[in-house]
Amino acid sequence: MKSKWFHLKGSVIELRQKGNSIRSIERSLKIPRSTLSGWLKNVVLTQKQQLKLKRNWIRALGKARKQAAIWHNKQKQLRLKIAKEQALATLAKINANDTSLVELALAMLYLGEGSKKSGTAIGNTDPLILKFFINALRVVYEFDVSRIKCELHLRADQDILKTKRFWAKELNIPISSFTSVSIDKRTVGSPTYPTYNGVCILQCGNIAVQRRLVYLSILFCEKFSREWAVSSAGRASD
C-alpha cells in the first residue's frame, strides 16, 4: 500500500539532491522521518551534493547556536533581574542607622579581606568595597579618616600619578595620603586591562579596631553556626 505522501517522493529526492537535510524536508513537507528514510536510503549523492549538504548543515548549526546564545542570554538577564529584586527586598528591611548591623557587616568584610596582622588594614581592587569600609569606620567608630594612609600595588605599565588620582577621587581621600607605591616587576611587557587600577591598601593603624572586628566576625560565625546546628539536630530528632 502506497503512503499518502507517495506523490511527493520525487520532490523529496530532488530536495535531498539539492543539499537539504532529512530534518528540513520533514519540517517543510510534513512527512514522517521514517517514510523519508525509506525513500532516501538508496539515494546516492555526488561529492558535490555531499559537500553542499555539509555546508547547509554547518550553516544551520551556526544559526541554531546563535539562537541558543540569544535565548540563554535572555534567561540570564531574567535571572539577574530576579536576583536584584530579591536583594532590594532584603535591603528594604534593613535600617541603615542600626550601627550594630553596620558593624557586623564591616566585621564580616574584614574577616574575608582585612589584615590579621598588626594594625587595621584592608586591600582591594574594587573602590566600592573600600568606600564602604571607610564610611563604616566613620559611622560606627567615628574614625578620623584623615589618619588613613594608602598604598598602591601596580603593574609595570601603569601610570602612577594617574592611578593615584583615580583612587583619591573614588575614595574621597587627599592624594597626599598615598604614601607608598610598589610595582610588580613580573608584569613587565604584559599589558594591563584598561579597567584595572591596581590594588589599593588602606592602612588605618589602631590595632583596637582590628581586634574588635576580628573577634566580632569569628564569634558571630561560631555562635550562629552552633545555634543552627542544635536547631537542625532538634528538628531531625522530632
N, C-alpha and C positions, 0 to 999 in steps of 0.2 A: 504493500500500500504506500503510495506516494504521500509525502508530508504536504501540508497545506502551504508550505513555503517553497515547494519544488520549482515553481515558476521563477523564483528569484535565484536559483542556483547559478545560472550563467552570470548574473550580476555579481554574485558573491565571489566567484572565481576571478572575475575581472578586477574587482576591488582588491582582492588579495595580491594579484599580479602587479597592481599599481603601488604596492607597498603598504597597504592598510593592515593593521593587526587584527587578529580574530576578535579581540575585545571591542575595537572600534566598529567593526562590521556588525557585531552583535548589538551594540548600542544603537547604531543608525538604522538597522533593518528590523530590529526586534525579533531576531531569530535565535533560538536556544543555542548555546555554545556546543552542546553535544551534536546537534544537527550540523553545525558549521564544521566541526572537527571531522565528522564523517565525510562531508563533501570535499574537504580540503586536504585530507591525509595523503592523497596521491598526486596533489598538485605540485609539480616541480618548478621551483623558481630559478631563474637565471641568476648569475652572480650579480648582475646589475640590479635585479629586483630585490635580491637579498640585501644588498648594500642600501638600497632605498628604504627597505623595511627597517633596517637597523637605525638609519638616520631618523626616521619617523619616531622610532621607539625612544631614541635619545632625546629628541625634541619634546616628546610627550612627557618623558621623565623630568626634564628640566622645568617644564611648565607645572607639573604636579608638585615638585619640590618648592617652587616659588609660591604656589598657592598654599602649601602646607606651612611655609615660613610666615606668610601673612596671617594665617589662622592662628598659629602659635603665638605670634606677637600680639594679636588682639586679645587672646586669652591671658597672656602675661599682663597686659595693661589692665585688664579687668581685675585680675588677682591683686595687682599693685593698688588699684583704686579701693578695693575692699579692705586691704591691709591698712591703708591710710585712714579710711573712715573709722576702722576699729581703733586705731591709735588715737584719733581725735576724740572718740567717745571716751576713751580712758582718761585722756588729758583733761577733759571737761569735768571730771570728778575730782581732780587734784587742786588743792589750794596752794597757789604759789607763795603765799605768805606763811605757810607752815614751815618754819625753819628746821624742824626736826626731820621732815620729809626731804627737804633740800640737802641737809647734812648727810642723810642716809644715801641719797643719790650721789653726792660728792664722794662719800666713803667707798661706795661700790666702784665708782670710776677710778678712784685712787688705787684700790686693790688690784685692778687689772692693768693700769697704766702708770701708776706712780712709782717713784723710787722708794725702796725699803731701807736704804742706807741712811747715813746721817743727813738730816735736813729734809725739808719738804720740797720735792721737785717732781715735775712731770714733763714728758716729751711726747710730741705727736706731729703728724704731717697735716692734720685737719684743724684749721683755725677754729671751727665751731666747738670742738672738744676743749680747746684751750680757753676760748671765750667763756664757756660755761664754768670752767674751773676757776678762772679769775673772778667772775661775778659771784659765784657761790662762796668763795673765800670772803669776799667783801660783805655779802649778805649775812652769812652765818657767823663769822668771827670778827666782823668789822675790820678786816685785814687791810693794812695800808699797802695798796698795790704799787705805790711808788718804790717800795722796797724790792720789788721783783727784778731780778737780773735775767737776761735772756742769752741763751747760747744757740748758735745755728750750726747744724751739721749739713754740709752741702756737697754736691758733686762737683767735679773738677771744672766743668764748663759753665757753672752758674755765676751770674754777676752778683758779687757780694753786696754792693750798695743797693741795687735794685731789690734784692731779696730782703734785705733789712727793712727797706721802705714798705714792702708788701706786708711783712709781719707786723710792723709798727702800726700801720693803718688798720689791719684786720683786728688787732688786739687792743687798739687804742692805748698804746704804750709808747713813750718817747723813744726815738731812735737811739738816744744816748744810753738807754737801758740794755742795748745789745752789746755786751762786753766781750763776747768770745765767738770766734768763727773757726770751725775746723773743716778741712777739705779732705774728702776721701780720694786719695791718690790712685786707688784701684780703678776709679772711673775715668781716668784719663783716656781720651779717644773714644769714649762711649757717650753718644748724645743723650741729653736729658729730655724727657717729655715736657712739653710747654706748660702743662698744668701742675708739674711737680715743683714745689717751693722749698724742698728740703725738710729737715726735722728741726722743729723749734723746741728747745727745752727751757722751761721756766724754773728758775732757782729762787725759792721763796724763803730759804732759811727756816727758822722757827721749827725746831725738832718737835715741839709740843703738839703742833697741828698734825704733823705726820703720824706721831704715836696715836693720837686720838682717832684719826681717820682709819688707820690700820686696825686698831682694836675694835672700833665700831663695825667695820666691814666683816672681820673674822667672827666676832661674837654674834653678829646678826645671822651669818650663814650657819654657824653652829647651833644657835638657838632654834631657828625655824626648821632646819633640817632634822633636828632631834624631835621637835614637836610634831612635824609632819609624819615622821617615821612611826611615832607612837600612835598617832591618829590612824594611820594606814593599817597598823597591826591590829588595832582595836576593831576596825571595820572587817578585817579578814577573819577575825575570830567570832564575829556575830553569826 
